[in-house]
Amino acid sequence: MAGSGGDSGFFSVMWGLWATGFGWVIATDFRGAAQRFYLLSRSSVPFGGMSRPAVGVGFFRVMAAVFALIGPIVLIGGVLELARGETGSGRLPQMPVLFIAGMGLIGAFWLWVLWRRNGLLRREWADGAGLQRGAAAVLTAALVGFVVTMALGHQIVMMSVWLIGGLAGLVLLANSRNGRESDPADTESH
């Protein structure tokens, strides 16, 4: 597939940017982002979760460090691929209707999880200032936009929406709210 080089280069640039940002923010625990990511992973289990966590914050920081190291390499590779001038069609193959419907249901489910009464985005909207509310709105629009652009077959727009949503998620992880959530499991064990 000689024509798909530009598309994979664009994907590598997008993924490299996101992985680098995510990796460094979580690995360095910038403004408590690793702690918030840990709490998010615990609270986002839709139908209950494990009573005892299998991994802790340190595990997330180590995994994020891997992203922080690999992200720039993938980013540089993608930039070099784009610099060679190979461009693809920018279109995805036609998706089956059942796949698109399934993606729509999964997207709707995650919107419900994020915006339910105790969901992350609902809390950020209620407790946050302009930056947190804006990031919550952008993340919601990105989730909807990702499914829509995938259904329409616009690969480059879909990846751009994914990157914008990921960056909005990083803003939420690294916000500067003073009233951070506490982990119910930690308060029960003390």
N, C-alpha and C positions, 0 to 999 in steps of 0.2 A: 504494500500500500504506500506507494511513493507520495501520494497526495495528502496523507494524513500527518505528515511531519510537523506542519505548522500548528495543527490542532493539539498534538501531543506536547509541542513546545509551549503553547499557551497554557495547557493544563499544568505542565511542570512549573511554569512561572507562578501561576495562581497557587498551586499546592505548596511550592517553596516559600512564598510570601506568608501564607497562613501558618505553615509548620514552624517557620522561624519565629514569627510573632508569638504563637501559642507556646512554643517550647520555651522561649526565654521568659515570658510572663509567668508561666507556671513553675519552671525550674528554679527561678530566682525568688519565687513567692512574692512577686511585686505587689505591694499594697495588700497582702493577704490573699492573693488570687489562688494559690494552691489550696489554702484552707477552704475558700469558697467553692472551688471546683470539687473538692472532696465532699463537702456538704451537699452540693448540687447532685453529685452522683448518688449519694445516699437518699436524698429526698425526691429524686425524679423517678424512682421505681414506681410504676403506675399502680400496682395492686399489692402494696406492702413490700417488704424486703426482708433481707436477712436481719436477724436480731443482733448478730455479732458480725462486724465487717471483716471481710477476708483480707483486705489490704488497707493500708493507712495513707496518710498524706505523703510520706516518704516515697512510697511506690509511685504515686502520681508525679512527684518531682523527678524521679529517676527516668521514668518513661518520657516525660516532657524534655529532659535533657537530651535524649536520643533524637527527638524531633528538632530540638534547637541545633544539633550538630548536622543532621541530615538535610534539614530545610535549605540552608544556603547552598549546599552542593547541588540539590535538585533545581534550585532557582537559577544558579549559574548555568547548569546544563540546559535549562529551558531557554534562557536568554541567548545562549550560543546557537541553539537550534533555530530560534526565530531570526537570529542575525544571518543565518545561511540563506534566508529568504524562501524557505519551503513553506507554502501555504496550503491548507486543506480547504475543504468546502465550508467548514463551520457549521455543518448540519449533522444531526444524529440520524441514524437509520430510523425508518418508520417504526414506532413502538406499537405493539398489539394493544387493543382497546382494554383488555383485561389487566394488562400491566399498568396502563395509565390510571385505570379505576383503582387498582390496588395502591398505587403511589398516592392517589388522592385521599384514599381512606387512611393510609398511614400518616400523611400530612395532617389530616383533620384530627386524628387521634393525638398526635403530638401537640397540636395547637390546644386541644382540650387539656392535656397534661400540663402544659406551660401556663395556661390562663385559668385553670380551675381555681377554686377558692384559696387553696394553699399553694398554688403553683408559683414557680419562680418569676415569671413575667408579671403576674398579678401583684406579687409582693414588691417587685422592683417598681412597678407603676405607682403603687400606693405609697411606698416609702421614699421613692426617689425624687430627685430634682429633675431639671430639664434634660441633663445628659443621660441619666438612667432611663427616663421615659422615652427619649428619642431612640436610644439603643434598643429598648424593648419593642418599639414600633417598627424599627428597621429590621430587627430579627424576625418579627411576625411577617412583615412584607416579604422578607427574603425566603421564608419557608414556603409561603404561597407562590412566590415568583419562581422558586426552584422547580416546583411541581409543574407549574404552567409552562415554563420555558422548556422543560424536558418533554412535556406532551407535545409542544409545538415543534420540537426538534432543533431548537436554537442552542447549539453546544457552547459557543463562546459566551453568549448572554447568560446561559445557565451557570457556567463556571464563574462568571463575574458576580452573579447574584449570590452564589455559594460563598465566594470570598467576602463580599460585603456583609453577609449574615454572620460569617465567622468573626470578622472584625468587630461587629456589633456585640457578639458574645464575649469577646475579649474585653470590651469596654465594661460590660456588666460584671465580669469576673474581677476586674481591677478597679472597681468603683471605690470611692472613698467614704462610704457610709460609716458612721461611727457605730451604729447599732447592728453589729454583725450577728447573724443567726448563730445559735449554739446547737450543738449536736445532742439530741435527746439521749442517745446511748452513752455519751460521755458524762452527762450530768447524773445519769442513773448509776454509773459504775463508781462514782466518787463517794 
